[in-house]
């Protein structure tokens, strides 16, 4: 096996990230920043975004799954048929009232 190392490239733009870190660090008396710290924050951000994207991908796949086609899926209550039944009851009640009025 051949192992090759690749250049460690930061995920975020270093200049903007360093400026943002120093702006936040002013509140805590941080005036200078090591480049390793900037790279670490950049990689941590990349890993966090990767984790969020993996979760979003899993959520999207779950939403696309249809459980009605599964043999384990059992219909407990069918709202449409219940509404149709109630509509028929209303119609019968209305017909009964109309007949009484006649």
WOFENMO-V806127 format. One line per field, one symbol per residue. ss: DSSP state (a for helix, b for strand, c for the rest). psi: psi as a letter, one per 40 degrees, with the letter a starting at -180 (. if undefined). A space follows every 50 residues. Layout:
ss=???
psi=???
This chain:
ss=cccccccccccccaaaaaaaaaaaaaaaccccccaaaaaaaaaaaaaaaa aaaaaaaaaaaaaaccccccccccccccaaaaaaaaaaaaaaaaaaaaaa ac
psi=ihhhiihhhidihddddddddddddddffhdihidddddddddddddddd dddddddddddddehhedeieehhhdhhdddddddddddddddddddddd d.
